[in-house]
Amino acid sequence: MIRLPKQQLYSRKLFDPLVKKASSHKATAALIILFVFYFFLPIFLAALLDHRLWISLLIFYPLNVIMVIALAHGNAGRKHRLEIESQGFQERLNILSDANLKGIKTKAALQEKIRRYHSLKEIIENLNRALNTDTVGTSLITIAFSLIANHKGACILYLVDQQNHHLSAFKTKKDDKRLIIKEKEGDIFDFWILRHAAPLLIEDARKDFRFDLERLSLQETRSVSSLIGAPLLSEHNFLGILRMDNPVPGFYTQDDLRLLVTICDIGAVALENSELYRKTQDLAIHDGLTSLYTKGYFLERIREEARRSIRQKAVFCLFMLDIDHFKNINDSLGHTAGDLVLKEISLLLTVFLKSYGAIISRFGGEEFCVILPHVEKKKAHEAAEDLRLKISEKKINIRGQDTRVTVSIGVTAFPDDTTEENDLILKADMAMYEAKQKGRNRVVCVR
């Protein structure tokens, strides 16, 4: 499309009326001169000089009229042809203008697509750097809300609970901070995506035949007109849903949905990687048989608790616990029976000491070590006695027979008994062996 500069447009607005007025004056003057020299002057001279000129004028004027008519007819034909050509030029100009406008829009759309897909590299880098689910979720919803929604409306990331297969709102973004998103387990649109495992685009929710409008109107929810959503799918699992909505109809397009699907494909891989990383971390710090913490991780936690205790001027206690006559169980009933005993004792420890916020470790073989944060020595001794009694009453079914085991427990406190982490473990261990020497199935506190 040809556009004149602003300065030139202003000049035309100012001078066009003046030019038209001047042209009108010139036309009037030309008509007056033509009338004087072509009609008035010849007649005046004929009347003044010789009456024979009248005959010449009577022949001259009709001939001139015929010539004028012929010229006028020819000019009319040329004018008509010029008008037709002008209309043709105008049509071609309109076509070119429309094509130019479409070209400009197409160029802008392509530039937007290029900008978006250039951002995919950054998206992939950001998500690959994230090694935990929370960071992946934050990056995923921030990217989608910025790149697709332009920070308008609301964006929700749902994750699927793999046990009960329910949706749960994990992360949200919204332009109105006062807006409350009540659909913590999804709405009819999210259930559609979950059921079909396919992306969804809605231009106007009130006119979409796929959904129950009466149910939608009865649903206590915020205003939703335009919506896009896509599933987060791994090879074997439905991981979640990323959806965006806006109260304005027609806010989202097919291009927006295609980009959202691409982001969700990348996000699904990142979420799966974060889950694998979490499992790897769990395997690194948890014992494979009992699922309790490993000795190496437990020693790090003791150091952390010791530093915190010194900084906050607080106390914590440590149990060292050993199963009595465990070797006899392995020798008489086999190592499978021994593993079953370890699992049962580990489960009992976890359940019984949960209210204390205990940190429990399988320290080696049949030995366990327990940290009780912010627990005084007297209370720790009482907890150890209750635990010892609970274990001695526990029936463990091995090969159809109920078997009972007992434990010996040593208790020490930080910083009451020592301010060194290694010395704390050593004293708890010595107290535990003292309990064994005194007949087992008892608790000994460091004095």
Secondary structure, 3 states (H helix, E strand, C coil): CCCCCHHHHHHHHHHHHHHHHHHHHHHHHHHHHHHHHHHHHHHHHHHHHCCCHHHHHHHHHHHHHHHHHHHHHHHHHHHHHHHHHHHHHHHHHHHHHHHHHHHHHHHHHHHHHHHHHHHHHHHHHHHHHCCCHHHHHHHHHHHHHHHCCCCCCEEEEEEECCCCCCEEEEEEEECCCCCCCCCCCCCHHHHHHHHHCCCEEECCHHHCCCCCHHHHHHCCCCCCCEEEEEEEECCCCEEEEEEEEECCCCCCCHHHHHHHHHHHHHHHHHHHHHHHHHHHHHHHHECCCCCCECHHHHHHHHHHHHHHHHHHCCCEEEEEEEECCHHHHHHHHCHHHHHHHHHHHHHHHHHHCHHHCCEEEEEECCEEEEEEECCCHHHHHHHHHHHHHHHHHCCEEECCEEECCCEEEEEEEECCCCCCHHHHHHHHHHHHHHHHHCCCCCEEECC
